[in-house]
Amino acid sequence: MKTKVTLIALVISLLCMAGFFVKYQKVAAKFWTLENSKPNKSFEEYSKMTSLKERIAALNEETPKNKSILWRQNLIFKADRMNLNQEQKVWVKEEYDFLDENFFATAGGDESEFIKTDLGQSYNRLMKRRSEIFSRDESKKFCVIFGDESTLIKSEQEYNEGGSPFYCNCTASWCPQCPEDYVCENENCLTVSDSCGCFAVWNCRKRCTLDYP
């Protein structure tokens, strides 16, 4: 009788251990997947695309974590190819730290509403500081033109200057005003939702269009 009870206890113990290991394997697999997940496309693969619209559309399919990885790579890629002064280098470091997973998980929708939040206020300060120490074209390299711009076709390089049917480009923080001869209008703002402005996360509200006489 004692032997039978011992065997039953042993079987129960083994079953419990088996259940534990199955659960452990599932948890470990999930953890491994999360920790080792990579972007759908590498920064180099994105840079081979000749259309910025195509790049942004693919980028929007990435997770917040991977968006953080990719935009940080974009920041370093551009900074390494510019002759930055010390003040600009400090901004790049601050911007790199700011572009974490939480930002991309939180940002989106109406940018004017986002900047009212605590995170949005930090974002707004960085964007304003950027506009003070970088030119408009330099600013675009960091937060609008994702990837190597030398591989973009000419029209894709220029469509953020105004008249674009894809981007709103006068309500996003990178563009404080429209270029000369352009005005900021509400109409004809045709864009993919949440793909506008800095880091392609804001809704389109207005865009620069030619001010015809």
BAFI-3210 file (N, C-alpha, C; in Angstrom, 3 decimals, decimal comma, padded with zeros to 6 digits):
// residues 213
n [1|2|3|4|5|6|7|8|9|10|11|12|13|14|15|16|17|18|19|20|21|22|23|24|25|26|27|28|29|30|31|32|33|34|35|36|37|38|39|40|41|42|43|44|45|46|47|48|49|50|51|52|53|54|55|56|57|58|59|60|61|62|63|64|65|66|67|68|69|70|71|72|73|74|75|76|77|78|79|80|81|82|83|84|85|86|87|88|89|90|91|92|93|94|95|96|97|98|99|100|101|102|103|104|105|106|107|108|109|110|111|112|113|114|115|116|117|118|119|120|121|122|123|124|125|126|127|128|129|130|131|132|133|134|135|136|137|138|139|140|141|142|143|144|145|146|147|148|149|150|151|152|153|154|155|156|157|158|159|160|161|162|163|164|165|166|167|168|169|170|171|172|173|174|175|176|177|178|179|180|181|182|183|184|185|186|187|188|189|190|191|192|193|194|195|196|197|198|199|200|201|202|203|204|205|206|207|208|209|210|211|212|213]
n.u [000,839|001,930|003,907|002,332|001,100|003,329|004,147|001,978|002,218|004,664|004,041|002,180|003,851|005,671|003,929|003,204|005,665|006,082|004,019|004,871|007,268|006,277|004,763|006,822|008,396|006,676|006,476|009,173|009,627|007,952|009,148|011,669|010,977|009,978|012,224|014,060|012,964|013,010|013,080|010,744|011,942|015,332|017,258|018,907|017,589|015,227|016,335|016,953|014,631|013,050|010,993|009,671|007,144|006,496|008,350|007,465|004,903|005,534|007,008|005,075|003,960|005,550|006,360|005,998|008,421|010,241|010,014|011,213|013,855|014,514|014,120|015,972|018,277|018,139|018,536|021,215|022,501|022,089|023,252|025,938|026,777|026,871|028,335|028,385|027,974|028,828|026,492|024,490|025,170|024,576|021,804|021,146|021,870|020,021|017,636|017,889|017,739|015,137|013,516|012,154|010,591|008,226|007,479|006,713|004,652|002,812|002,514|000,662|-002,255|-003,766|-001,380|-001,328|-002,876|-001,469|000,863|000,022|000,180|002,310|004,459|004,232|004,898|007,607|008,458|007,688|009,375|011,852|011,470|011,111|013,557|015,168|014,402|015,559|018,311|018,949|018,737|015,837|015,965|017,879|016,525|014,481|015,902|016,363|013,837|011,794|012,470|012,930|015,546|018,172|018,489|019,610|018,942|016,375|013,936|013,881|011,434|010,356|012,107|011,462|008,749|007,775|008,040|005,834|002,486|002,059|000,205|000,323|001,524|000,647|002,003|002,280|001,285|002,681|005,335|007,901|007,771|007,441|006,368|004,978|006,818|008,043|005,597|003,693|000,724|-000,976|-003,428|-006,724|-007,957|-007,937|-006,202|-004,734|-003,836|-002,270|-003,663|-002,300|000,367|001,870|003,968|006,613|008,419|006,426|003,895|001,617|-001,749|-003,058|-003,792|-003,599|-002,109|000,701|000,079|000,332|000,092|-001,887|-002,092]
n.v [-001,212|001,194|001,492|001,863|004,312|005,929|005,731|006,930|009,522|010,188|010,130|012,240|014,320|014,336|014,997|017,563|018,845|018,565|020,150|022,610|023,004|023,130|025,473|027,202|027,063|028,261|030,866|031,597|031,447|033,462|035,663|035,569|036,085|038,701|040,084|039,692|040,561|041,991|044,825|044,826|045,473|046,280|049,271|049,794|048,441|049,906|052,286|051,711|051,910|053,863|055,611|057,877|057,879|055,185|054,173|055,315|054,206|051,493|051,703|052,417|050,001|048,857|047,932|049,945|049,719|048,949|051,100|053,008|052,026|052,269|055,043|056,146|055,126|056,480|059,088|059,019|058,239|060,491|062,526|061,764|062,461|065,129|068,298|068,980|071,407|071,868|072,447|071,474|068,776|068,098|068,361|066,267|064,053|064,318|064,090|061,502|059,995|060,621|059,469|056,925|053,677|054,207|056,773|056,359|054,621|056,189|058,650|060,285|060,932|064,087|066,465|068,931|068,502|066,528|067,830|069,059|067,334|065,878|064,391|065,313|068,006|067,897|066,856|068,961|071,010|070,009|069,998|072,716|073,691|072,424|073,733|076,150|075,799|074,373|074,453|074,644|072,637|070,959|070,130|068,604|066,389|064,987|064,328|063,990|063,097|059,937|057,604|057,062|059,828|060,190|058,185|058,596|059,468|062,548|064,022|062,918|063,763|066,402|066,736|067,478|070,148|071,554|071,661|068,974|065,968|064,031|064,493|066,426|069,508|071,848|071,865|070,264|069,854|070,181|072,056|075,226|077,252|077,849|077,554|080,336|081,924|080,003|078,867|077,923|075,557|074,152|072,396|069,547|067,742|065,057|062,120|059,235|058,027|059,099|059,483|061,691|064,657|065,196|062,272|060,790|060,297|061,767|063,027|064,316|067,711|070,238|071,588|072,842|074,887|076,246|079,749|081,069|083,955]
n.w [000,000|000,825|-001,098|-003,394|-002,851|-002,831|-005,498|-006,766|-005,765|-006,897|-009,626|-009,757|-009,012|-011,148|-013,238|-012,484|-012,663|-015,395|-016,382|-015,401|-016,833|-019,426|-019,293|-018,623|-020,919|-022,780|-021,769|-021,853|-024,591|-025,529|-024,288|-025,484|-028,127|-027,940|-026,988|-028,979|-031,303|-034,495|-036,744|-039,522|-041,885|-042,519|-041,735|-043,869|-045,919|-046,075|-046,976|-049,565|-050,939|-053,371|-053,088|-050,831|-049,803|-049,964|-048,167|-045,729|-045,509|-045,159|-042,844|-041,010|-040,421|-038,581|-035,164|-032,140|-030,704|-032,704|-034,444|-032,885|-032,844|-035,588|-036,241|-034,541|-035,688|-038,098|-037,206|-036,251|-038,594|-040,241|-038,679|-038,578|-041,071|-041,191|-040,435|-037,395|-034,788|-031,276|-029,791|-031,455|-031,465|-028,845|-028,904|-030,688|-029,140|-027,015|-028,435|-029,428|-027,056|-026,357|-028,312|-027,699|-027,154|-025,785|-026,605|-029,314|-028,909|-027,747|-029,101|-031,722|-033,808|-033,324|-033,376|-032,078|-029,862|-028,550|-027,663|-025,399|-023,353|-020,753|-021,849|-024,438|-024,141|-023,600|-026,004|-027,698|-026,837|-027,660|-030,426|-030,974|-030,161|-032,030|-034,395|-033,965|-034,023|-036,270|-039,841|-042,029|-044,002|-042,897|-040,626|-041,739|-042,617|-040,284|-039,115|-040,973|-043,618|-043,935|-043,854|-046,331|-048,257|-050,715|-052,425|-053,164|-055,628|-057,516|-057,334|-055,074|-053,138|-052,970|-052,414|-049,937|-049,798|-050,488|-051,848|-051,938|-052,338|-050,476|-047,913|-045,026|-044,505|-043,084|-040,602|-039,009|-036,612|-037,653|-039,600|-039,343|-040,882|-044,151|-047,267|-049,257|-051,301|-050,823|-049,143|-046,091|-046,089|-045,459|-047,185|-049,447|-048,173|-048,448|-047,133|-045,658|-042,682|-039,595|-040,541|-040,876|-040,725|-038,250|-037,729|-038,812|-037,537|-037,086|-037,580|-040,648|-041,095|-042,323|-045,336|-047,264|-049,977|-053,288|-053,528|-055,558|-057,656]
ca.u [000,000|002,833|004,561|001,343|000,942|004,566|004,111|000,974|002,817|005,714|003,381|001,628|004,993|006,188|002,954|003,321|006,913|005,873|003,189|005,704|008,202|005,523|004,453|008,087|008,806|005,828|006,879|010,510|009,506|007,368|010,173|012,700|010,425|009,900|013,544|014,866|012,221|013,715|012,195|010,384|012,996|016,457|017,412|019,524|016,548|014,361|017,067|016,998|013,359|013,191|009,819|009,513|005,791|006,582|009,087|006,618|003,829|006,112|007,422|003,882|003,637|006,475|005,935|006,618|009,820|011,043|010,046|012,245|015,151|014,753|014,276|017,257|019,290|018,050|019,132|022,667|022,932|022,130|024,200|027,301|027,084|026,771|029,365|027,605|028,670|028,587|025,090|023,718|025,466|023,806|020,411|021,061|021,893|018,741|016,598|018,091|017,193|013,688|012,805|012,080|009,380|007,059|007,049|006,009|003,433|001,916|002,296|-000,267|-003,457|-003,605|-000,149|-001,609|-003,413|-000,405|001,830|-000,545|000,516|003,669|005,380|004,134|005,609|009,029|008,605|007,564|010,596|012,908|011,197|011,364|015,004|015,700|014,158|016,415|019,733|019,111|017,955|014,646|016,386|018,555|015,481|013,777|016,740|016,265|012,540|010,797|012,980|013,478|016,446|019,135|017,737|020,269|018,329|015,018|013,804|013,859|010,113|010,140|012,926|010,941|007,307|007,422|008,178|004,532|001,701|002,043|-001,071|000,530|001,817|000,329|003,346|002,337|000,753|003,629|006,292|009,133|007,541|006,745|005,637|005,117|007,831|007,581|004,595|002,763|-000,136|-001,409|-004,861|-007,389|-008,504|-007,088|-005,171|-004,872|-002,713|-002,557|-003,856|-001,150|001,622|002,239|004,833|007,809|008,395|005,289|002,922|000,520|-002,814|-002,991|-004,811|-003,462|-000,897|001,129|-000,289|000,737|-000,810|-002,043|-002,605]
ca.v [000,000|002,331|001,609|002,395|005,743|006,589|005,805|007,947|010,823|010,417|010,453|013,595|015,236|014,416|015,739|018,979|019,332|018,661|021,337|023,782|023,195|023,566|026,880|027,931|027,142|029,243|032,186|031,851|031,678|034,795|036,625|035,548|036,741|040,137|040,654|039,530|040,977|042,962|045,503|044,063|045,792|046,981|050,658|049,732|048,046|051,073|053,296|051,322|052,285|055,154|056,427|058,155|057,442|053,740|053,968|055,660|053,216|050,280|052,048|052,429|048,618|048,436|048,118|051,131|049,418|048,950|052,480|053,662|051,561|052,773|056,494|056,433|054,858|057,596|060,251|058,852|058,212|061,860|063,318|061,372|063,031|066,582|068,925|069,554|072,079|071,220|072,631|070,547|067,427|067,907|068,136|064,926|063,113|064,430|063,558|060,050|059,459|060,846|058,626|055,555|052,927|054,845|057,889|055,869|053,954|057,231|059,736|060,006|061,760|065,529|066,892|070,077|067,972|065,760|068,700|069,528|066,329|066,016|063,882|066,203|069,244|067,595|066,737|070,292|071,758|069,502|070,436|074,153|073,884|071,987|074,766|077,290|075,524|073,741|075,033|073,869|071,445|070,072|069,570|067,576|065,194|064,263|063,826|063,856|062,226|058,733|056,832|057,748|060,637|060,180|057,146|059,009|060,189|063,984|064,486|062,460|064,597|067,759|066,909|068,089|071,597|072,169|071,147|067,513|065,341|062,966|064,999|067,764|069,991|073,133|071,707|069,443|070,687|070,437|073,106|076,319|078,064|077,385|078,268|081,538|081,710|078,945|079,165|076,737|075,422|072,979|071,516|068,637|067,143|063,628|061,415|058,056|058,439|058,978|059,330|063,054|065,425|064,594|060,844|060,180|059,751|062,706|063,137|065,461|068,731|071,269|071,408|074,013|074,895|077,466|080,884|081,613|085,339]
ca.w [000,000|000,925|-002,406|-004,316|-002,532|-003,260|-006,954|-007,125|-005,453|-007,878|-010,891|-009,610|-008,994|-012,510|-014,038|-012,106|-013,243|-016,838|-016,599|-015,143|-017,927|-020,605|-019,058|-018,677|-022,317|-023,451|-021,287|-022,373|-026,032|-025,701|-023,886|-026,518|-029,310|-027,691|-026,817|-030,176|-032,476|-035,322|-037,706|-040,719|-042,839|-041,916|-042,169|-045,189|-046,879|-046,251|-047,732|-050,972|-051,554|-054,036|-052,783|-049,409|-049,466|-049,754|-046,920|-044,586|-045,433|-044,569|-041,486|-040,164|-040,065|-037,532|-033,779|-031,522|-030,370|-033,925|-034,930|-032,082|-033,354|-036,941|-036,258|-033,914|-036,714|-039,039|-036,544|-036,244|-039,994|-040,741|-037,881|-038,962|-042,379|-041,075|-039,614|-036,299|-033,691|-029,991|-029,425|-032,282|-030,987|-027,608|-029,302|-031,260|-028,003|-026,316|-029,309|-029,453|-025,800|-026,314|-029,274|-027,185|-027,496|-025,175|-027,453|-030,498|-028,465|-027,226|-030,068|-032,816|-033,828|-033,474|-032,712|-031,215|-028,607|-027,901|-026,995|-024,139|-022,348|-020,223|-022,862|-025,580|-023,853|-023,791|-027,460|-028,292|-026,518|-028,533|-031,786|-031,057|-030,087|-033,313|-035,404|-033,645|-034,251|-037,578|-040,928|-042,375|-044,735|-041,941|-039,773|-042,510|-042,670|-039,023|-038,651|-042,041|-044,684|-043,310|-044,701|-047,188|-049,221|-052,025|-053,261|-053,516|-056,887|-057,248|-056,919|-053,706|-052,269|-052,902|-052,260|-048,667|-049,882|-050,686|-052,942|-051,947|-051,993|-049,496|-046,572|-044,558|-044,214|-042,381|-039,247|-038,273|-035,878|-038,397|-040,590|-038,672|-041,856|-045,529|-048,051|-049,961|-052,352|-050,436|-048,002|-045,360|-046,320|-044,899|-048,211|-050,231|-047,331|-048,719|-046,532|-044,856|-041,299|-038,703|-041,280|-041,229|-039,849|-037,669|-037,407|-039,520|-036,575|-036,831|-038,576|-041,548|-040,848|-043,361|-046,139|-048,005|-051,389|-053,978|-053,386|-056,906|-057,671]
c.u [000,869|003,523|003,625|001,157|002,153|004,599|003,141|001,533|003,884|005,134|002,847|002,743|005,560|005,264|003,034|004,567|006,779|005,063|003,981|006,628|007,507|005,216|005,710|008,532|007,997|006,235|008,243|010,468|008,960|008,397|011,249|012,244|010,412|011,282|014,365|014,112|013,005|012,724|011,901|011,408|014,112|016,505|017,993|018,496|015,577|015,033|017,175|015,699|013,492|012,015|009,695|008,129|005,779|007,305|008,193|005,488|004,331|006,505|006,246|003,432|004,530|005,878|006,558|008,090|010,707|011,081|011,123|013,631|015,487|014,951|015,558|018,403|019,314|018,752|020,659|023,226|023,078|023,186|025,643|027,737|026,964|027,887|028,683|028,491|028,260|027,124|024,194|023,939|024,696|022,349|020,232|021,031|020,556|017,608|016,679|017,477|015,666|012,922|012,776|010,753|008,126|006,551|006,222|004,733|002,373|001,545|001,346|-001,484|-003,126|-002,385|-000,402|-002,205|-002,327|000,537|001,276|-000,233|001,944|004,705|005,407|004,869|007,115|009,345|008,605|008,805|011,755|012,718|011,470|012,858|015,667|015,562|015,037|017,865|020,023|018,290|016,748|015,022|017,089|017,532|014,750|014,577|016,544|014,901|011,455|011,261|013,666|014,348|017,363|018,386|018,364|019,661|016,897|015,006|013,559|012,511|009,816|010,949|012,251|009,478|006,890|007,532|006,836|003,809|001,617|000,667|-000,920|000,707|001,061|001,677|003,377|001,647|001,671|004,727|007,556|008,999|006,768|005,972|005,865|006,225|007,216|006,659|003,637|001,917|-000,586|-002,929|-005,408|-007,768|-007,449|-005,942|-005,315|-003,664|-003,177|-002,672|-002,603|000,163|002,229|003,259|006,049|007,567|007,143|004,249|001,685|-000,518|-002,631|-004,118|-004,788|-002,215|-000,567|000,730|000,107|-000,329|-000,936|-002,620|-004,007]
c.v [001,255|002,588|002,239|003,886|006,520|006,773|006,876|009,352|011,188|010,825|011,877|014,627|015,432|015,211|017,229|019,602|019,514|019,898|022,608|024,063|023,643|025,058|027,724|028,120|028,182|030,664|032,565|032,174|033,068|035,861|036,726|036,272|038,249|040,772|040,631|039,895|042,056|043,644|044,615|044,264|046,514|048,420|050,706|049,365|049,189|052,101|052,958|051,655|053,676|056,088|056,621|057,724|055,943|053,424|054,198|054,651|051,926|050,523|052,031|051,030|048,101|048,666|049,393|050,912|049,510|050,325|053,261|053,299|052,245|054,290|056,920|056,180|055,982|058,829|060,174|058,877|059,628|062,696|063,017|061,997|064,552|067,097|069,688|070,300|071,421|071,311|071,663|069,099|067,103|067,628|066,731|063,880|063,129|063,834|062,032|059,409|059,559|059,867|057,160|054,899|053,613|056,003|057,386|055,102|054,972|058,274|059,302|060,894|063,213|065,986|068,039|069,645|067,229|066,661|069,326|068,549|066,549|065,556|064,802|067,514|069,065|067,504|068,117|071,136|071,320|069,982|071,928|074,433|073,487|073,066|075,990|077,057|074,805|074,495|074,145|072,570|070,446|069,388|068,431|066,277|064,335|063,628|063,709|062,881|061,024|057,965|057,704|058,513|060,625|059,144|057,486|059,686|061,660|064,472|064,072|063,289|065,937|067,873|067,462|069,609|072,290|071,562|069,638|066,975|064,291|063,491|066,285|068,320|071,402|073,052|070,849|070,317|070,996|071,628|074,255|077,221|077,504|078,159|079,495|081,153|080,553|079,410|077,841|076,631|074,129|071,955|070,616|068,043|065,634|062,887|060,138|058,519|058,171|058,771|060,679|063,635|064,678|063,150|060,137|059,575|060,624|062,693|064,401|066,438|069,821|070,955|072,699|073,878|076,242|078,554|081,558|083,029|085,397]
c.w [000,000|-000,412|-003,431|-004,116|-003,015|-004,775|-007,437|-006,904|-006,473|-009,230|-010,873|-009,675|-010,400|-013,425|-013,758|-012,717|-014,753|-017,188|-016,410|-016,320|-019,209|-020,499|-019,167|-020,113|-023,083|-023,069|-021,866|-023,862|-026,316|-025,383|-024,957|-027,776|-029,141|-027,651|-028,108|-031,453|-033,211|-036,248|-038,911|-041,825|-042,102|-042,423|-043,584|-046,265|-047,134|-047,161|-049,216|-051,703|-052,154|-053,788|-051,274|-048,938|-049,164|-048,448|-045,704|-044,414|-044,785|-043,123|-040,526|-039,754|-038,944|-036,145|-033,222|-031,186|-031,606|-034,590|-034,185|-032,589|-034,681|-036,977|-035,549|-034,903|-037,741|-038,479|-036,602|-037,668|-040,533|-039,998|-038,268|-040,277|-042,394|-040,170|-038,475|-035,305|-032,371|-029,563|-030,191|-031,856|-029,714|-027,934|-029,862|-030,152|-027,268|-027,143|-029,384|-028,207|-025,774|-027,194|-028,829|-027,574|-026,968|-026,022|-028,622|-030,140|-028,061|-028,275|-031,171|-032,732|-034,073|-032,677|-031,739|-029,879|-027,826|-027,121|-025,711|-023,006|-021,862|-021,244|-024,071|-025,374|-024,012|-025,282|-028,117|-028,032|-027,427|-029,968|-031,961|-031,029|-031,406|-034,373|-035,179|-034,049|-035,575|-038,616|-041,210|-043,084|-043,822|-041,033|-040,465|-042,559|-041,426|-038,774|-039,729|-043,114|-044,044|-044,301|-045,530|-048,277|-050,612|-052,964|-053,664|-054,882|-056,575|-056,735|-055,483|-052,725|-052,006|-052,489|-050,913|-048,687|-050,114|-051,873|-052,984|-051,608|-050,895|-048,079|-046,270|-044,123|-043,648|-041,028|-038,404|-037,687|-036,660|-039,327|-039,954|-039,615|-043,248|-046,233|-048,726|-051,114|-052,039|-049,248|-047,372|-045,442|-045,731|-045,964|-048,852|-049,428|-047,426|-048,172|-045,852|-043,412|-040,481|-039,452|-041,632|-040,245|-039,334|-037,254|-037,913|-038,588|-036,394|-037,939|-039,412|-041,221|-041,920|-044,180|-046,881|-049,470|-052,006|-053,839|-054,755|-056,836|-058,228]
res [m|k|t|k|v|t|l|i|a|l|v|i|s|l|l|c|m|a|g|f|f|v|k|y|q|k|v|a|a|k|f|w|t|l|e|n|s|k|p|n|k|s|f|e|e|y|s|k|m|t|s|l|k|e|r|i|a|a|l|n|e|e|t|p|k|n|k|s|i|l|w|r|q|n|l|i|f|k|a|d|r|m|n|l|n|q|e|q|k|v|w|v|k|e|e|y|d|f|l|d|e|n|f|f|a|t|a|g|g|d|e|s|e|f|i|k|t|d|l|g|q|s|y|n|r|l|m|k|r|r|s|e|i|f|s|r|d|e|s|k|k|f|c|v|i|f|g|d|e|s|t|l|i|k|s|e|q|e|y|n|e|g|g|s|p|f|y|c|n|c|t|a|s|w|c|p|q|c|p|e|d|y|v|c|e|n|e|n|c|l|t|v|s|d|s|c|g|c|f|a|v|w|n|c|r|k|r|c|t|l|d|y|p]
***
